[in-house]
């Protein structure tokens, strides 16, 4: 693998992880802070940052 390809792959995976974490965090935050009392999240993986999110389908790869 070339360095450029590795960098692109790393950037992509970071983006996916950040997006997943942001979505999960927003859902959890909204539920916890705007409903008065805490209701448990519907997805078990939202609750703990240590457990990985559900695997996402791979996004379409840009042609290099």
NUTI-669692 format. One record per atom (N, C-alpha, C): residue in one letter; residue number from 1; x, z, y; atom name. Coordinates in pm, 1 decimal, padded with zeros to 6 digits. Example, Ala and Ser with C-alpha at 12.3 -4.5 7.8 and 13.67 -1.06 7.14 Angstrom:
2
+------+-----+----------+----------+----------+------+
| rest |  nr |        X |        Z |        Y | atom |
+------+-----+----------+----------+----------+------+
|    A |   1 |  01319.0 |  00780.0 | -00569.0 |    N |
|    A |   1 |  01230.0 |  00780.0 | -00450.0 |   CA |
|    A |   1 |  01320.0 |  00780.0 | -00330.0 |    C |
|    S |   2 |  01285.0 |  00708.0 | -00225.0 |    N |
|    S |   2 |  01367.0 |  00714.0 | -00106.0 |   CA |
|    S |   2 |  01290.0 |  00787.0 |  00003.0 |    C |
+------+-----+----------+----------+----------+------+
This chain:
64
+------+-----+----------+----------+----------+------+
| rest |  nr |        X |        Z |        Y | atom |
+------+-----+----------+----------+----------+------+
|    X |   1 |  00084.0 |  00000.0 | -00121.2 |    N |
|    X |   1 |  00000.0 |  00000.0 |  00000.0 |   CA |
|    X |   1 |  00086.9 |  00000.0 |  00125.4 |    C |
|    X |   2 |  00047.7 | -00078.8 |  00220.0 |    N |
|    X |   2 |  00124.1 | -00081.9 |  00344.1 |   CA |
|    X |   2 |  00089.7 |  00038.5 |  00430.5 |    C |
|    X |   3 |  00175.8 |  00067.5 |  00523.9 |    N |
|    X |   3 |  00154.5 |  00182.6 |  00611.3 |   CA |
|    X |   3 |  00029.4 |  00164.4 |  00696.8 |    C |
|    X |   4 |  00007.9 |  00041.4 |  00742.4 |    N |
|    X |   4 | -00107.4 |  00013.4 |  00827.6 |   CA |
|    X |   4 | -00238.3 |  00037.6 |  00750.8 |    C |
|    X |   5 | -00238.0 | -00006.0 |  00625.4 |    N |
|    X |   5 | -00355.7 |  00010.3 |  00539.7 |   CA |
|    X |   5 | -00381.0 |  00159.5 |  00514.2 |    C |
|    X |   6 | -00274.3 |  00233.7 |  00487.8 |    N |
|    X |   6 | -00286.4 |  00377.8 |  00465.6 |   CA |
|    X |   6 | -00342.1 |  00447.6 |  00588.8 |    C |
|    X |   7 | -00291.0 |  00410.1 |  00705.1 |    N |
|    X |   7 | -00338.7 |  00470.3 |  00830.0 |   CA |
|    X |   7 | -00486.7 |  00441.1 |  00852.0 |    C |
|    X |   8 | -00526.6 |  00318.1 |  00826.0 |    N |
|    X |   8 | -00667.2 |  00280.6 |  00842.8 |   CA |
|    X |   8 | -00755.7 |  00360.3 |  00746.1 |    C |
|    X |   9 | -00708.9 |  00373.9 |  00623.5 |    N |
|    X |   9 | -00783.8 |  00447.4 |  00521.9 |   CA |
|    X |   9 | -00796.6 |  00595.3 |  00560.8 |    C |
|    X |  10 | -00687.1 |  00652.0 |  00609.2 |    N |
|    X |  10 | -00688.9 |  00792.5 |  00650.7 |   CA |
|    X |  10 | -00785.4 |  00812.8 |  00767.4 |    C |
|    X |  11 | -00779.6 |  00722.6 |  00864.0 |    N |
|    X |  11 | -00868.0 |  00732.2 |  00980.4 |   CA |
|    X |  11 | -01013.7 |  00723.0 |  00936.6 |    C |
|    X |  12 | -01040.5 |  00631.3 |  00844.1 |    N |
|    X |  12 | -01176.3 |  00611.8 |  00794.3 |   CA |
|    X |  12 | -01226.1 |  00735.8 |  00721.4 |    C |
|    X |  13 | -01142.2 |  00790.9 |  00634.8 |    N |
|    X |  13 | -01185.2 |  00908.6 |  00558.7 |   CA |
|    X |  13 | -01206.5 |  01027.9 |  00651.4 |    C |
|    X |  14 | -01121.0 |  01043.9 |  00751.9 |    N |
|    X |  14 | -01138.5 |  01151.7 |  00849.6 |   CA |
|    X |  14 | -01270.5 |  01133.4 |  00923.3 |    C |
|    X |  15 | -01298.7 |  01010.5 |  00963.1 |    N |
|    X |  15 | -01424.0 |  00981.3 |  01034.0 |   CA |
|    X |  15 | -01544.5 |  01018.4 |  00948.4 |    C |
|    X |  16 | -01540.6 |  00980.0 |  00821.8 |    N |
|    X |  16 | -01652.1 |  01008.7 |  00730.4 |   CA |
|    X |  16 | -01669.7 |  01159.2 |  00713.6 |    C |
|    X |  17 | -01558.9 |  01230.2 |  00693.7 |    N |
|    X |  17 | -01565.8 |  01375.4 |  00675.3 |   CA |
|    X |  17 | -01620.0 |  01442.6 |  00800.8 |    C |
|    X |  18 | -01569.5 |  01400.9 |  00917.1 |    N |
|    X |  18 | -01615.7 |  01459.7 |  01043.1 |   CA |
|    X |  18 | -01764.4 |  01431.8 |  01064.9 |    C |
|    X |  19 | -01805.6 |  01309.2 |  01036.3 |    N |
|    X |  19 | -01947.1 |  01274.5 |  01052.3 |   CA |
|    X |  19 | -02034.8 |  01359.1 |  00960.5 |    C |
|    X |  20 | -01993.1 |  01372.7 |  00834.8 |    N |
|    X |  20 | -02070.3 |  01452.8 |  00738.8 |   CA |
|    X |  20 | -02076.1 |  01598.8 |  00783.4 |    C |
|    X |  21 | -01962.0 |  01651.2 |  00826.9 |    N |
|    X |  21 | -01957.0 |  01790.6 |  00870.6 |   CA |
|    X |  21 | -02042.8 |  01810.6 |  00995.6 |    C |
|    X |  22 | -02038.5 |  01713.8 |  01086.4 |    N |
|    X |  22 | -02118.2 |  01723.6 |  01208.9 |   CA |
|    X |  22 | -02266.4 |  01723.2 |  01176.8 |    C |
|    X |  23 | -02307.6 |  01630.7 |  01090.1 |    N |
|    X |  23 | -02448.6 |  01624.0 |  01051.9 |   CA |
|    X |  23 | -02493.3 |  01754.3 |  00985.4 |    C |
|    X |  24 | -02412.6 |  01802.2 |  00891.9 |    N |
|    X |  24 | -02446.4 |  01925.3 |  00821.4 |   CA |
|    X |  24 | -02448.2 |  02043.0 |  00918.7 |    C |
|    X |  25 | -02348.4 |  02048.4 |  01005.6 |    N |
|    X |  25 | -02339.4 |  02157.5 |  01102.1 |   CA |
|    X |  25 | -02455.0 |  02157.6 |  01200.5 |    C |
|    X |  26 | -02494.2 |  02039.7 |  01246.4 |    N |
|    X |  26 | -02606.5 |  02030.0 |  01339.8 |   CA |
|    X |  26 | -02736.0 |  02076.9 |  01274.6 |    C |
|    X |  27 | -02758.4 |  02032.1 |  01150.4 |    N |
|    X |  27 | -02880.1 |  02071.1 |  01079.4 |   CA |
|    X |  27 | -02882.9 |  02222.6 |  01061.0 |    C |
|    X |  28 | -02769.1 |  02277.4 |  01020.7 |    N |
|    X |  28 | -02760.4 |  02421.0 |  00996.2 |   CA |
|    X |  28 | -02775.6 |  02498.5 |  01127.1 |    C |
|    X |  29 | -02707.5 |  02451.0 |  01231.1 |    N |
|    X |  29 | -02711.3 |  02518.7 |  01360.8 |   CA |
|    X |  29 | -02853.1 |  02519.8 |  01417.1 |    C |
|    X |  30 | -02916.9 |  02404.5 |  01413.2 |    N |
|    X |  30 | -03053.1 |  02394.2 |  01464.9 |   CA |
|    X |  30 | -03147.8 |  02486.3 |  01390.8 |    C |
|    X |  31 | -03133.8 |  02489.7 |  01260.4 |    N |
|    X |  31 | -03221.1 |  02572.0 |  01179.0 |   CA |
|    X |  31 | -03199.5 |  02720.3 |  01209.8 |    C |
|    X |  32 | -03073.8 |  02756.6 |  01228.3 |    N |
|    X |  32 | -03042.1 |  02897.6 |  01243.6 |   CA |
|    X |  32 | -03078.6 |  02948.3 |  01382.6 |    C |
|    X |  33 | -03059.0 |  02866.3 |  01486.3 |    N |
|    X |  33 | -03067.8 |  02917.0 |  01622.5 |   CA |
|    X |  33 | -03199.3 |  02886.6 |  01693.0 |    C |
|    X |  34 | -03277.1 |  02794.0 |  01641.6 |    N |
|    X |  34 | -03397.2 |  02755.8 |  01714.8 |   CA |
|    X |  34 | -03526.9 |  02795.3 |  01644.9 |    C |
|    X |  35 | -03515.4 |  02854.9 |  01525.2 |    N |
|    X |  35 | -03637.3 |  02889.0 |  01452.8 |   CA |
|    X |  35 | -03666.4 |  03039.4 |  01458.4 |    C |
|    X |  36 | -03590.6 |  03113.0 |  01540.0 |    N |
|    X |  36 | -03615.2 |  03256.5 |  01549.6 |   CA |
|    X |  36 | -03549.6 |  03333.1 |  01437.4 |    C |
|    X |  37 | -03587.1 |  03305.9 |  01314.8 |    N |
|    X |  37 | -03519.2 |  03370.3 |  01202.1 |   CA |
|    X |  37 | -03458.9 |  03264.0 |  01111.1 |    C |
|    X |  38 | -03358.2 |  03306.0 |  01038.7 |    N |
|    X |  38 | -03283.3 |  03210.0 |  00956.0 |   CA |
|    X |  38 | -03362.2 |  03173.1 |  00831.7 |    C |
|    X |  39 | -03380.3 |  03041.7 |  00813.1 |    N |
|    X |  39 | -03437.9 |  02993.9 |  00687.6 |   CA |
|    X |  39 | -03327.5 |  02921.1 |  00611.7 |    C |
|    X |  40 | -03317.9 |  02943.0 |  00481.9 |    N |
|    X |  40 | -03206.9 |  02882.4 |  00407.3 |   CA |
|    X |  40 | -03212.2 |  02729.7 |  00412.5 |    C |
|    X |  41 | -03097.7 |  02664.8 |  00422.9 |    N |
|    X |  41 | -03094.9 |  02518.4 |  00429.7 |   CA |
|    X |  41 | -03145.7 |  02455.4 |  00300.6 |    C |
|    X |  42 | -03203.3 |  02337.0 |  00312.5 |    N |
|    X |  42 | -03257.5 |  02269.3 |  00195.0 |   CA |
|    X |  42 | -03145.4 |  02218.2 |  00104.4 |    C |
|    X |  43 | -03035.1 |  02172.7 |  00164.3 |    N |
|    X |  43 | -02921.3 |  02129.8 |  00082.8 |   CA |
|    X |  43 | -02828.4 |  02248.1 |  00062.8 |    C |
|    X |  44 | -02792.2 |  02279.6 | -00060.8 |    N |
|    X |  44 | -02704.9 |  02394.8 | -00084.7 |   CA |
|    X |  44 | -02566.5 |  02378.4 | -00021.7 |    C |
|    X |  45 | -02520.2 |  02253.2 | -00005.9 |    N |
|    X |  45 | -02384.3 |  02235.0 |  00045.3 |   CA |
|    X |  45 | -02374.5 |  02255.5 |  00196.2 |    C |
|    X |  46 | -02486.9 |  02265.2 |  00265.5 |    N |
|    X |  46 | -02481.5 |  02287.5 |  00409.8 |   CA |
|    X |  46 | -02436.2 |  02430.5 |  00438.4 |    C |
|    X |  47 | -02473.7 |  02522.7 |  00349.6 |    N |
|    X |  47 | -02451.1 |  02664.3 |  00375.8 |   CA |
|    X |  47 | -02303.1 |  02700.3 |  00381.5 |    C |
|    X |  48 | -02224.1 |  02651.2 |  00288.1 |    N |
|    X |  48 | -02084.6 |  02693.4 |  00282.0 |   CA |
|    X |  48 | -01988.7 |  02583.6 |  00320.7 |    C |
|    X |  49 | -01898.9 |  02609.5 |  00415.1 |    N |
|    X |  49 | -01799.7 |  02508.0 |  00452.3 |   CA |
|    X |  49 | -01698.1 |  02483.9 |  00340.9 |    C |
|    X |  50 | -01687.2 |  02577.0 |  00245.5 |    N |
|    X |  50 | -01587.1 |  02562.0 |  00140.2 |   CA |
|    X |  50 | -01630.4 |  02457.5 |  00036.9 |    C |
|    X |  51 | -01761.6 |  02443.2 |  00015.8 |    N |
|    X |  51 | -01807.8 |  02345.3 | -00082.2 |   CA |
|    X |  51 | -01815.8 |  02207.4 | -00016.9 |    C |
|    X |  52 | -01772.0 |  02102.7 | -00086.8 |    N |
|    X |  52 | -01772.0 |  01968.3 | -00027.5 |   CA |
|    X |  52 | -01913.1 |  01912.9 | -00013.5 |    C |
|    X |  53 | -01935.7 |  01827.1 |  00085.5 |    N |
|    X |  53 | -02067.0 |  01764.1 |  00100.1 |   CA |
|    X |  53 | -02093.7 |  01665.0 | -00012.4 |    C |
|    X |  54 | -02217.1 |  01626.7 | -00026.7 |    N |
|    X |  54 | -02252.4 |  01527.8 | -00128.1 |   CA |
|    X |  54 | -02177.3 |  01397.8 | -00099.1 |    C |
|    X |  55 | -02127.5 |  01330.6 | -00201.4 |    N |
|    X |  55 | -02049.9 |  01207.8 | -00178.0 |   CA |
|    X |  55 | -02133.7 |  01099.7 | -00110.4 |    C |
|    X |  56 | -02078.1 |  01042.6 | -00005.9 |    N |
|    X |  56 | -02147.1 |  00936.4 |  00067.2 |   CA |
|    X |  56 | -02110.3 |  00802.1 |  00006.9 |    C |
|    X |  57 | -02198.7 |  00703.4 |  00017.7 |    N |
|    X |  57 | -02158.7 |  00569.1 | -00025.4 |   CA |
|    X |  57 | -02047.8 |  00517.8 |  00066.6 |    C |
|    X |  58 | -01947.2 |  00448.8 |  00011.6 |    N |
|    X |  58 | -01836.6 |  00403.8 |  00095.8 |   CA |
|    X |  58 | -01883.2 |  00304.4 |  00201.8 |    C |
|    X |  59 | -01841.2 |  00324.0 |  00326.1 |    N |
|    X |  59 | -01880.5 |  00230.8 |  00431.4 |   CA |
|    X |  59 | -01813.6 |  00094.5 |  00411.2 |    C |
|    X |  60 | -01872.8 | -00010.3 |  00467.7 |    N |
|    X |  60 | -01810.9 | -00142.6 |  00452.8 |   CA |
|    X |  60 | -01671.8 | -00145.6 |  00515.5 |    C |
|    X |  61 | -01575.9 | -00199.6 |  00442.0 |    N |
|    X |  61 | -01437.4 | -00201.2 |  00488.6 |   CA |
|    X |  61 | -01413.9 | -00315.8 |  00585.7 |    C |
|    X |  62 | -01351.3 | -00287.7 |  00699.9 |    N |
|    X |  62 | -01313.8 | -00398.4 |  00789.4 |   CA |
|    X |  62 | -01200.6 | -00479.6 |  00728.6 |    C |
|    X |  63 | -01208.1 | -00610.4 |  00744.1 |    N |
|    X |  63 | -01100.8 | -00696.0 |  00690.9 |   CA |
|    X |  63 | -00979.7 | -00688.5 |  00781.8 |    C |
|    X |  64 | -00864.9 | -00659.2 |  00721.8 |    N |
|    X |  64 | -00742.4 | -00648.2 |  00801.7 |   CA |
|    X |  64 | -00663.1 | -00777.4 |  00795.4 |    C |
+------+-----+----------+----------+----------+------+
